Amino acid sequence: MAIPDIARRLSELKKERRALILAHNYQRPEVQDAADFVGDSVELSRRAMDEREARIILFSAVDFMAETVAILNPGKKVLIPSLGARCPMARMLPAETVRLWKSRYPGIPVVLYVNTLAEAKAESDVSCTSANAVEVVEALDSDSVLFGPDRNLACYVQAKTGKTVLPIPENGFCPTHVLFLREDILLARESNPDCVVMAHPECTQDVLRTADFVGSTSQMCRYAKECPAKSFIVATEVGILHRLARENPGKSFMPAYAGAVCPNMKRNTLDLMYQVLRDESNVVTVPSATAAKARRSLERMFEATR
């Protein structure tokens, strides 16, 4: 079935099921276009919490994001289009690894990126996003923190805060963001000398040093609107280019590396979204005890960043 036909049927089914469709900035263009709201993981979680009328949340993203929405919205049914949409970086930090590092460094606060599974969040003191990680760490009454699972984000936070930020595990990373190379950005700049380079803090420090702006996907979207520049090189997953172009007519956006595609994010399709909503399948569940602990970690993040 053609994409417009699936999109139309999905829209009709959404009304019948009283569903809210949320999509991450890295989703396929047609998935973003079919969503009620597009954003980063925490923006989407907040939107789900604010939506009083929805009975179902169809969340087009990866597993840890869907878990977060389910934790924060216990009264709603949360569905994920593809069960195979799993974040490899989140799996680099299982709960037992967090417990091991806590035993090695007793008394040091544990800050975990939202890009972790619920079982790991349940072992943390507070969660953070790429947008608020610096703010969260600065708010803690400690000169040292354990921070996981992304080493590059940990290094970025340490540079910004001056605190000792110990990455757990030592070499956690996003397989997509480590694809960006400083040399590729410098070459692109030679061809586009007036462009502005935006980079995600999950990129390596070499890449971040070449950027004019470093920020999360939501921060990139705001910066692109406010910045007077007309052309941008973007060092994050290529899915965001669709939203950037849609929201900024007259400006151009090119990927710092065209191969920066997260295959897990792209597992969600309109076909799967329709099937899952029709059958109310792929329900995201988190054990109640784990959910309660993980929710407190997320709530502390919200408290620290009001």
Rosetta blueprint (number, residue, H / E / L):
1 M L
2 A L
3 I H
4 P H
5 D H
6 I H
7 A H
8 R H
9 R H
10 L H
11 S H
12 E H
13 L H
14 K H
15 K H
16 E H
17 R H
18 R L
19 A E
20 L E
21 I E
22 L E
23 A E
24 H E
25 N L
26 Y L
27 Q L
28 R L
29 P H
30 E H
31 V H
32 Q H
33 D H
34 A H
35 A L
36 D L
37 F E
38 V E
39 G E
40 D L
41 S H
42 V H
43 E H
44 L H
45 S H
46 R H
47 R H
48 A H
49 M H
50 D H
51 E L
52 R L
53 E L
54 A L
55 R L
56 I E
57 I E
58 L E
59 F E
60 S E
61 A L
62 V L
63 D H
64 F H
65 M H
66 A H
67 E H
68 T H
69 V H
70 A H
71 I H
72 L H
73 N L
74 P L
75 G L
76 K L
77 K E
78 V E
79 L E
80 I L
81 P L
82 S L
83 L L
84 G L
85 A L
86 R L
87 C L
88 P L
89 M L
90 A H
91 R H
92 M H
93 L L
94 P L
95 A H
96 E H
97 T H
98 V H
99 R H
100 L H
101 W H
102 K H
103 S H
104 R H
105 Y L
106 P L
107 G L
108 I L
109 P L
110 V E
111 V E
112 L E
113 Y E
114 V L
115 N L
116 T L
117 L L
118 A H
119 E H
120 A H
121 K H
122 A L
123 E L
124 S L
125 D L
126 V E
127 S E
128 C E
129 T L
130 S L
131 A L
132 N L
133 A H
134 V H
135 E H
136 V H
137 V H
138 E H
139 A H
140 L L
141 D L
142 S L
143 D L
144 S E
145 V E
146 L E
147 F E
148 G E
149 P L
150 D L
151 R H
152 N H
153 L H
154 A H
155 C H
156 Y H
157 V H
158 Q H
159 A H
160 K H
161 T H
162 G L
163 K L
164 T E
165 V E
166 L E
167 P E
168 I L
169 P L
170 E L
171 N L
172 G L
173 F L
174 C L
175 P L
176 T L
177 H H
178 V H
179 L H
180 F L
181 L L
182 R H
183 E H
184 D H
185 I H
186 L H
187 L H
188 A H
189 R H
190 E H
191 S H
192 N L
193 P L
194 D L
195 C L
196 V E
197 V E
198 M E
199 A E
200 H L
201 P L
202 E L
203 C L
204 T L
205 Q H
206 D H
207 V H
208 L H
209 R H
210 T H
211 A L
212 D L
213 F E
214 V E
215 G L
216 S L
217 T H
218 S H
219 Q H
220 M H
221 C H
222 R H
223 Y H
224 A H
225 K H
226 E H
227 C L
228 P L
229 A L
230 K L
231 S E
232 F E
233 I E
234 V E
235 A E
236 T L
237 E L
238 V L
239 G L
240 I H
241 L H
242 H H
243 R H
244 L H
245 A H
246 R H
247 E H
248 N L
249 P L
250 G L
251 K L
252 S E
253 F E
254 M E
255 P E
256 A L
257 Y L
258 A L
259 G L
260 A L
261 V L
262 C L
263 P L
264 N L
265 M H
266 K H
267 R H
268 N L
269 T L
270 L H
271 D H
272 L H
273 M H
274 Y H
275 Q H
276 V H
277 L H
278 R H
279 D H
280 E L
281 S L
282 N L
283 V E
284 V L
285 T L
286 V L
287 P L
288 S H
289 A H
290 T H
291 A H
292 A H
293 K H
294 A H
295 R H
296 R H
297 S H
298 L H
299 E H
300 R H
301 M H
302 F H
303 E H
304 A H
305 T L
306 R L
